[in-house]
Each structure stands twice: as C-alpha cells, then as structure tokens.
Amino acid sequence: MANVFRHPGTGREAIVDARCVPCVLLASVAYLGYKGLWAHALMGGLILLVPVFLCCASLLSFTLPLVSVAYAIVIQDLLAADYLDRGWVEIGRAGH
C-alpha cells in the first residue's frame, strides 16, 4: 500500500509506495542520496567501500547486491519516517 504525506506549509503531497523498491535496487546508495537520506547513503557507501579497501575489489560484487537488497527491504519505512521527521503529516493510504 502507498502512504500519502502532505507538507503542512505548502500543501504539497508525496506518495511512498512500492515504486521506490526497484529504484533502490538499481541505483543503491545513489538513490538514498537523491531522496535526501544522507546518513544512510554515507553508511551504505562505507559498507560498500571498506571491504574493498581492506581486501580486494572483487568484494564489491558481493557487497553491492547485499546493500541494495537490504535497503530495498526497508526503503518504504525509511522514506515514511523521513517525511514524518521533517514535519510532513500522513494523510492516509492511496486508493482508499
């Protein structure tokens, strides 16, 4: 289900739904940065790069899909929490 959030000052609405899952699968931490989740983008980048620097670049072929799938599982909750933290109001679910 899609959650709809409204900015109290501007009235702008944003929808958080399953469309963000393939985006984070394809773009990984770049999508997190695009959505303004900078702490998660930096954390995901560190998870990707530290093993590469400590061992070898071939670990990237393991850590990149792992990080992408992990964030794909929780991206909707992360985005919803980010909107609420920034003062947006959840007005309900789309389609109801």
C-alpha positions as CSV (number, residue, x, y, z in Angstrom):
1,M,0.0,0.0,0.0
2,A,1.0,3.5,-0.6
3,N,1.2,6.1,2.1
4,V,0.4,9.7,1.3
5,F,2.1,12.6,3.1
6,R,1.3,16.3,3.0
7,H,3.6,19.2,3.8
8,P,1.7,21.4,6.3
9,G,3.1,24.7,4.9
10,T,2.9,24.2,1.2
11,G,0.2,21.5,0.8
12,R,2.5,19.5,-1.4
13,E,1.8,15.8,-1.3
14,A,4.2,12.9,-1.6
15,I,3.4,9.2,-2.1
16,V,5.6,6.5,-0.7
17,D,4.8,3.2,-2.4
18,A,6.5,0.1,-3.9
19,R,7.8,2.1,-6.9
20,C,10.8,3.1,-4.7
21,V,11.9,-0.5,-4.3
22,P,13.2,-1.1,-7.9
23,C,14.8,2.4,-7.8
24,V,16.9,1.5,-4.8
25,L,17.7,-1.9,-6.3
26,L,19.1,-0.3,-9.4
27,A,20.8,2.8,-8.0
28,S,21.6,1.6,-4.5
29,V,23.1,4.3,-2.3
30,A,22.8,6.9,-5.1
31,Y,19.0,6.7,-4.7
32,L,19.3,7.2,-1.0
33,G,21.3,10.4,-1.6
34,Y,18.8,11.5,-4.2
35,K,15.9,11.2,-1.7
36,G,17.9,13.1,1.0
37,L,18.7,10.2,3.2
38,W,22.3,11.3,3.5
39,A,23.2,9.4,6.7
40,H,22.0,6.1,5.1
41,A,23.8,7.0,1.8
42,L,27.1,7.5,3.6
43,M,26.6,4.4,5.8
44,G,25.8,2.3,2.7
45,G,28.8,3.8,0.9
46,L,31.1,2.8,3.8
47,I,29.6,-0.7,3.9
48,L,30.4,-0.9,0.2
49,L,33.9,0.6,0.2
50,V,35.5,-0.6,3.5
51,P,35.8,-4.3,2.5
52,V,37.1,-3.2,-1.0
53,F,39.9,-1.2,0.6
54,L,40.7,-3.9,3.2
55,C,40.8,-6.8,0.9
56,C,40.1,-6.6,-2.8
57,A,37.8,-5.0,-5.3
58,S,36.1,-8.3,-6.0
59,L,34.2,-8.0,-2.7
60,L,32.2,-5.2,-4.4
61,S,30.4,-7.9,-6.4
62,F,29.2,-9.3,-3.1
63,T,28.5,-6.2,-1.0
64,L,26.7,-4.1,-3.7
65,P,23.8,-6.6,-4.2
66,L,23.7,-7.2,-0.4
67,V,23.4,-3.5,0.4
68,S,20.9,-2.9,-2.4
69,V,18.6,-5.7,-1.3
70,A,18.9,-4.7,2.4
71,Y,17.8,-1.1,1.6
72,A,15.1,-2.3,-0.8
73,I,13.5,-4.2,2.1
74,V,13.3,-1.1,4.3
75,I,13.2,1.8,1.9
76,Q,9.4,2.5,2.3
77,D,9.8,2.6,6.1
78,L,12.8,4.9,5.8
79,L,11.1,7.3,3.5
80,A,7.9,7.4,5.6
81,A,10.0,8.1,8.8
82,D,11.9,10.8,7.0
83,Y,8.8,12.6,5.9
84,L,7.4,12.4,9.4
85,D,10.7,13.6,10.9
86,R,10.6,16.6,8.6
87,G,7.1,17.6,9.8
88,W,5.0,16.2,7.0
89,V,1.6,14.8,8.0
90,E,0.5,11.3,6.9
91,I,-3.0,11.8,5.5
92,G,-3.8,8.2,4.7
93,R,-3.3,5.5,2.2
94,A,-3.6,6.0,-1.6
95,G,-6.5,4.2,-3.2
96,H,-8.9,4.4,-0.2
